């Protein structure tokens, strides 16, 4: 349960970092503004979004790193609890049937010899 929760947090934090990095202006954007691309900072303002997005990126990066360490620690611990996976449940349910012991063919049974009839005297 804990491993699943940490994995979900890891995925969301990595996607958040990617989105925030793509939203931020690059360092070379200021050079482009000098040559006529002055609208590059007009969406968020000149400084306001840079500090907010940078701080949020730093927070998500910290969450990502701590979560990565926690996942690595959980992955290296010896597994004392028995975890059931779908494949594990299938392998425990499908066990090969043991073949019955071979039965030796029965020897033909000879009918007992008839009792000799002793005449009465």
PLY file of the C-alpha trace (Angstrom):
ply
format ascii 1.0
element vertex 121
property float x
property float y
property float z
element edge 120
property int vertex1
property int vertex2
end_header
0.00 0.00 0.00
2.82 2.39 0.93
4.79 1.51 -2.18
1.78 2.23 -4.38
1.15 5.59 -2.69
4.77 6.65 -3.05
4.80 5.60 -6.70
1.72 7.71 -7.42
3.31 10.70 -5.66
6.47 10.13 -7.72
4.56 10.17 -11.01
2.60 13.33 -10.16
5.65 15.20 -8.89
7.66 14.31 -12.00
4.84 15.40 -14.30
4.51 18.63 -12.30
8.22 19.34 -12.60
8.12 18.79 -16.36
5.10 21.09 -16.74
6.62 23.83 -14.58
9.95 23.73 -16.39
8.16 24.03 -19.72
6.15 27.02 -18.46
9.18 28.97 -17.30
11.10 31.34 -19.49
14.55 30.28 -20.44
17.66 32.34 -19.69
18.04 33.13 -23.38
14.57 34.74 -23.56
15.96 38.09 -22.41
18.32 38.21 -25.37
15.39 37.59 -27.72
13.45 40.47 -26.18
16.22 42.84 -27.20
15.76 41.91 -30.85
12.03 42.48 -31.13
10.45 39.61 -29.18
9.19 41.91 -26.47
5.93 39.96 -25.94
7.73 37.01 -24.36
7.19 38.25 -20.80
3.75 39.76 -21.18
1.73 36.71 -20.06
2.94 36.48 -16.48
4.70 39.81 -16.19
8.42 40.47 -16.16
9.32 39.03 -12.72
6.17 37.77 -10.96
5.79 34.34 -12.55
9.49 33.58 -12.59
9.86 33.59 -8.82
6.56 31.78 -8.19
7.21 29.08 -10.76
10.81 28.73 -9.60
9.75 28.25 -6.00
7.09 25.71 -6.94
9.62 23.87 -9.10
12.05 23.78 -6.17
9.35 22.41 -3.84
8.35 19.72 -6.33
12.01 18.86 -6.90
12.46 18.41 -3.13
9.34 16.21 -2.96
10.65 14.21 -5.92
14.08 13.67 -4.34
12.74 12.68 -0.91
10.22 10.38 -2.54
12.96 8.82 -4.69
15.02 8.10 -1.58
11.99 6.57 0.17
11.23 4.35 -2.84
14.87 3.26 -3.04
14.88 2.42 0.68
11.66 0.41 0.38
13.02 -1.39 -2.65
16.17 -2.57 -0.88
14.53 -3.79 2.32
14.06 -7.53 2.65
10.45 -8.41 2.04
9.18 -10.01 5.23
5.49 -9.77 4.47
4.07 -12.07 1.84
2.88 -9.91 -1.01
0.36 -11.39 -3.38
0.48 -10.31 -6.98
-1.76 -11.34 -9.78
0.91 -13.63 -11.16
1.69 -14.95 -7.69
-1.94 -15.80 -7.07
-2.19 -17.55 -10.41
0.92 -19.58 -9.80
-0.32 -20.66 -6.37
-3.74 -21.60 -7.70
-2.50 -23.52 -10.72
-0.46 -26.36 -9.35
0.48 -29.29 -11.52
-1.56 -32.33 -10.69
0.50 -35.17 -9.38
0.22 -38.28 -11.48
-1.35 -41.20 -9.69
0.98 -44.01 -8.82
1.05 -46.61 -11.58
-0.94 -49.67 -10.73
0.65 -52.98 -11.54
-1.58 -55.19 -13.65
-3.18 -57.93 -11.67
-1.99 -61.45 -12.30
-4.72 -63.75 -13.48
-6.12 -65.54 -10.53
-6.36 -69.25 -11.08
-9.52 -70.74 -9.85
-8.89 -72.97 -6.89
-8.68 -76.66 -7.59
-11.91 -78.43 -6.91
-12.14 -80.25 -3.65
-11.66 -83.93 -4.14
-14.79 -85.83 -3.48
-14.19 -88.62 -1.08
-16.68 -91.44 -1.49
-18.51 -92.38 1.57
-17.75 -95.83 2.98
0 1
1 2
2 3
3 4
4 5
5 6
6 7
7 8
8 9
9 10
10 11
11 12
12 13
13 14
14 15
15 16
16 17
17 18
18 19
19 20
20 21
21 22
22 23
23 24
24 25
25 26
26 27
27 28
28 29
29 30
30 31
31 32
32 33
33 34
34 35
35 36
36 37
37 38
38 39
39 40
40 41
41 42
42 43
43 44
44 45
45 46
46 47
47 48
48 49
49 50
50 51
51 52
52 53
53 54
54 55
55 56
56 57
57 58
58 59
59 60
60 61
61 62
62 63
63 64
64 65
65 66
66 67
67 68
68 69
69 70
70 71
71 72
72 73
73 74
74 75
75 76
76 77
77 78
78 79
79 80
80 81
81 82
82 83
83 84
84 85
85 86
86 87
87 88
88 89
89 90
90 91
91 92
92 93
93 94
94 95
95 96
96 97
97 98
98 99
99 100
100 101
101 102
102 103
103 104
104 105
105 106
106 107
107 108
108 109
109 110
110 111
111 112
112 113
113 114
114 115
115 116
116 117
117 118
118 119
119 120
